[in-house]
Amino acid sequence: MSSPPGRGRPFLPGSALRDATKTSFHRSQTLDYRNGCAFFRLPTVGIGGEQLHVNQLSEAELDELSSIRPTLTYGQAKRAPPSDFIPAYVAFDKKVFLQSQGIELNPPEKMVFDPYTELRRMPLRKYITPSDFDQLKQFLTYDKQVLRFYAIWDDTNSMFGEKRPYIIHYYLADDTVEVREIHEHNDGRDPFPVLIKRQRLPKTFVDKKTTFPSCVLEISDQEVLEWYTAKDFAVGKSTTLLGRPFFIYDCDEFTRNFYRDKFGITDFQPVDIRKKPLEEVPQVLQVIPPYNGFGFLEDSLQNCFSLLPKPPRKDVIKMLENDHKVLRYQVALESPNPEDRKRRFILSYFLSNDMISIYEPPVRNSGIIGGKYLGKTRVPKPGSTTENATYYEPSDLTIGSTVEVFGHRFVITDADEYVLNYMESNAESFPAATLQSLRDHFRPRDSPIPETRKQELDELIVQVQEELKLHNYLNNRNIQEKFHQRDQDGSGILDKGEFLALCNSLNVPTSNVLVNKLIGLCSCGENKINYGDFLRAFPS
C-alpha cells in the first residue's frame, strides 16, 4: 500500500514511502532447528512485518490436504471419514422426540416435598418477633454448670446380664445429656468412656409410629413434642434414655443445691444399691450313675464331672519300674456245668498298671475254642462302688482264693515260680499269709523222716565229718553264717544252683562222694535243698 506523496516534494523514484511509521525493515527468519535437525520453513511475515498471503491456505484446503493424499506405491490413499451420525434423541429434546414419534406423555408432576430443601430456600435471616426464651442468656448464665447423677442399669433379667454403674451429665447451658460408663480395675471390659454422647434426648414424639426409623434419621423439632429437661431427673426414680432404663440412686452436692434453689426439692436420700448376699443354696450331692461296663471306670467317670472329660492321670513311675513284669496264675472256673469244671485258664496280672487278662489254652477234642477270654482291664472286687472303687491286687491272689471277674468265679490252683520270687524279693509289700501260701505250695513241709532214713542221715553226717577232718575242711567257722545270710526269708531251703555256688565259694568239696550223697539226702523237691541238715556236718 503506497501513500500519496507529500506536499512540496516531487514524486521521484525512490522517494515514495508506503508507511512513514515503519521502523523495522529486517527479513524474517526461515531456518529453524527441531529435535537437533535444521529445516527450512516458509516465511509468514515480509519485510517490515507485513503479513504475507501468498503462502497461506484456507481451512478447506488444509482439510483436503490432510485427508486426500496422492496415490502411494504401497496402496490406496486414505479417504476422509464420513461425517458423524447424530441420532434424533441427541439432536432434539427427548420430549420433542417422543412427541414426534406419536407418544403421548403424562403431564409433569410436582417434586416431593423435602423439608431440608425448603429450609435451604428460606432466607438466612428472619425478621420476626423474638421469643421470651433467650438461648444466649441461658448459655451465659449456666455455662460450665453441669448436673451430675449416679445411675445404674439393671440388666439381670437377660442372659448374662448384670448391674452396671453409669454417670449422667446434664448440661444446663444447652439442655444436653451425656451418659458415661464407670470402669473398675480388671472388670474385663473395653475402656469406652462414653455410652451416649452429648446431645439433646427426646422424651415424647409427635404421633410416633412403630415404623419410624428413629435410629437412622436425624431427629428435628418437627418430630419431637418434648425434650428431656432438668426436672425429668430425680434421685430414687428411673429414667429411660434411648430405650435403656437408668435408675438414679445419688447425685453430687452441686446438683442438690441446684434442685433445692430451683425446684425446692429437699429429699436427696441416696438409695443403697449394694449387691445383696447370695442366698445359701443347699448343697446337692452329685449322684453318680452306676457303671455300665464300657471302658475303664475312671475314664467313664470323667464324663460325669465335665463336658470335656480329661483322661485320668497315670502313675508313670510305677509303669517304668514294673514294665514287662507279669504274675501268672493257673485258675479253674467255678460253674455248675460239669463240662466247665475241667477248663483251665491262665490269669496274668500286669504290675505296671494293675490290669488282669485271662487266656484259655486250646485243648484238642474238648469242644471248646480256646483263646482270649478277657482282655487287659482292671477288675473291681465284689461290693466295689463307683464312689469307692477297689480293685484286685497281687496280695489278693493266693493259692486257693476265689477271684470274681464280672460275674464269673475263678479259683487259683497254681502259679509261676516267678510269683514267689517276686513276692519274696518284695516281702515288705505283701502280707505274710499270701507269701506263706505260695511257700507252702512250692515248698511243702517234709513229712516225718522215717527212723531208717534218719539213722542213715546221722551215719552219713558222721562219715562226712571224719572225711572233712582229714582234709582240714572244718576250720571254716563262718559257713553257717553265710548260709543264713543267703536265706533271706528264713525258710531253711535254697535253690540247688544257689546252694552249689555258695559251697564252691566256701571251698566245700561237693565233688566228694560222701558230700554228694549228703546233698542228695538233704534234697526236698525238685532243685530244692534243705541246708539245715547239711550244716549238721559243719559244727560251729
Sequence and secondary structure as in RCSB ss.txt:
>XXXX:A:sequence
MSSPPGRGRPFLPGSALRDATKTSFHRSQTLDYRNGCAFFRLPTVGIGGEQLHVNQLSEAELDELSSIRPTLTYG
QAKRAPPSDFIPAYVAFDKKVFLQSQGIELNPPEKMVFDPYTELRRMPLRKYITPSDFDQLKQFLTYDKQVLRFY
AIWDDTNSMFGEKRPYIIHYYLADDTVEVREIHEHNDGRDPFPVLIKRQRLPKTFVDKKTTFPSCVLEISDQEVL
EWYTAKDFAVGKSTTLLGRPFFIYDCDEFTRNFYRDKFGITDFQPVDIRKKPLEEVPQVLQVIPPYNGFGFLEDS
LQNCFSLLPKPPRKDVIKMLENDHKVLRYQVALESPNPEDRKRRFILSYFLSNDMISIYEPPVRNSGIIGGKYLG
KTRVPKPGSTTENATYYEPSDLTIGSTVEVFGHRFVITDADEYVLNYMESNAESFPAATLQSLRDHFRPRDSPIP
ETRKQELDELIVQVQEELKLHNYLNNRNIQEKFHQRDQDGSGILDKGEFLALCNSLNVPTSNVLVNKLIGLCSCG
ENKINYGDFLRAFPS
>XXXX:A:secstr
      TT    TT   S TT         EEEETTEEEE   SB TTS B  TT   HHHHHHHHH    BTTB
            HHHHS HHHHHHHTT            HHHHHHHS S       S  HHHHHHHHTT EEEEE
EEEE TTSTT  EEEEEEEEETTTTEEEEEE   TT SS    EEEEEE  EEEESS  TT  TTTS   TTTEE
EE  GGG  TT EEEETTEEEEEEEE HHHHHHHHHHT                             SSS HHHH
HGGGT SS       HHHHHHTTT EEEEEEEEE SSHHHHT EEEEEEETTTTEEEEEE   TTSS   EEEEE
EE  B TT  SSS  B  GGG  TT EEEETTEEEEEEEE HHHHHHHHHTGGGS HHHHHHHHHHHS       
HHHHHHHHHHHHHHHHHHHHTT S  TTHHHHHHHH SS  SEEEHHHHHHHHHHTT  TTSHHHHHHHHHTB S
TTEEEHHHHGGGS  
